[in-house]
């Protein structure tokens, strides 16, 4: 019978914990204020099809001042199942987006729903 040392078991335990941390290290969505919704109408500056979340950079004009909003979406996998592709949104597309804004008031938000320039709803989730 092979004897396993305390140090060997400790090293294995540390390795298992170190490998498990990334699996639970996904960030929180606590930065978004789910009690508030804003409607943003603007032009797509950039659509980033990237993990872990896709992003839309939206240029919003209000009273002659244009601001850039960073809008977090779901993962590419979820969006793909909802019918999205990397070219679904193009630079210059006019969209109206309902979002949950950042709690700190910065120009960032989480995507809730959207309508395209043609008035059609843009599907945002296979889960909804």
C-alpha positions in Angstrom: 0.0 0.0 0.0 1.4 3.3 -1.1 1.6 6.0 1.6 0.4 9.5 0.6 2.1 12.4 2.4 0.3 15.3 4.0 2.2 17.6 1.7 1.1 15.7 -1.4 -2.5 15.8 -0.3 -2.2 19.5 0.4 -0.7 20.2 -3.0 -3.5 18.3 -4.7 -6.1 20.2 -2.7 -4.6 23.6 -3.6 -4.5 22.6 -7.3 -8.1 21.5 -7.3 -9.2 24.8 -5.6 -7.0 26.9 -8.0 -8.7 25.2 -11.0 -12.2 25.6 -9.5 -11.9 29.4 -8.9 -12.2 30.4 -12.5 -15.4 28.4 -12.9 -17.1 30.5 -10.2 -15.3 33.8 -10.9 -17.9 35.1 -13.3 -18.5 38.7 -12.6 -21.6 40.0 -10.9 -24.4 42.1 -12.5 -24.7 44.2 -9.3 -23.4 47.2 -11.1 -26.7 47.6 -13.0 -29.8 49.2 -11.5 -32.6 46.7 -12.2 -35.1 49.0 -10.6 -34.5 51.6 -13.4 -35.0 51.4 -17.1 -33.9 53.9 -19.7 -34.7 54.1 -23.4 -31.8 55.1 -25.6 -32.2 56.0 -29.2 -29.0 56.3 -31.2 -26.6 55.0 -33.9 -24.4 51.9 -33.5 -20.8 53.0 -33.3 -19.5 49.5 -32.8 -20.9 46.0 -32.2 -18.4 43.7 -30.4 -19.1 40.0 -30.8 -16.9 38.7 -28.0 -16.9 36.5 -24.9 -18.1 36.6 -22.2 -20.6 39.2 -23.3 -21.3 41.1 -26.6 -21.3 44.9 -26.4 -22.9 47.7 -28.4 -21.3 51.1 -28.4 -24.2 53.4 -29.0 -24.0 57.1 -29.9 -27.0 58.9 -28.4 -27.8 62.5 -29.3 -29.7 64.6 -26.8 -30.2 68.4 -27.1 -27.2 68.7 -29.5 -24.8 66.7 -27.3 -23.8 63.2 -28.3 -22.8 60.7 -25.7 -21.4 57.2 -26.1 -23.0 54.4 -24.2 -21.5 51.0 -23.6 -24.3 48.4 -23.5 -23.6 44.9 -22.3 -25.5 42.1 -23.9 -25.6 38.3 -23.5 -22.9 35.9 -24.6 -22.4 35.2 -28.3 -23.8 31.7 -27.8 -27.1 33.0 -26.3 -27.4 35.6 -29.0 -26.6 33.1 -31.7 -29.5 30.9 -30.5 -31.7 34.0 -30.7 -30.8 34.4 -34.4 -28.0 36.9 -34.0 -24.8 36.8 -36.1 -21.6 38.9 -35.8 -23.0 41.2 -38.6 -26.5 41.6 -37.1 -25.8 45.2 -36.0 -23.8 47.4 -38.3 -22.0 50.7 -37.8 -24.6 53.5 -38.3 -27.7 51.3 -37.7 -30.3 53.4 -35.9 -31.8 51.5 -32.9 -33.9 52.2 -29.8 -32.7 50.2 -26.8 -34.3 49.7 -23.4 -31.5 49.2 -20.8 -30.9 48.9 -17.1 -28.4 51.7 -16.4 -25.2 51.6 -14.2 -25.8 52.3 -10.5 -23.0 54.8 -10.5 -24.5 56.9 -13.3 -21.7 56.2 -15.8 -22.7 55.7 -19.4 -23.0 52.0 -19.3 -26.0 49.7 -19.2 -27.4 46.2 -19.6 -29.4 45.5 -22.8 -33.1 44.6 -22.1 -34.8 45.0 -25.4 -34.6 46.9 -28.7 -36.4 48.1 -31.8 -34.8 48.6 -35.1 -35.2 51.6 -37.4 -37.9 49.7 -39.3 -40.0 49.4 -36.1 -39.4 45.7 -35.7 -38.4 44.2 -32.4 -34.8 43.0 -32.4 -34.8 39.5 -30.7 -32.4 39.6 -27.8 -32.6 36.3 -26.1 -33.5 32.7 -26.7 -34.5 32.6 -23.0 -37.3 35.2 -23.3 
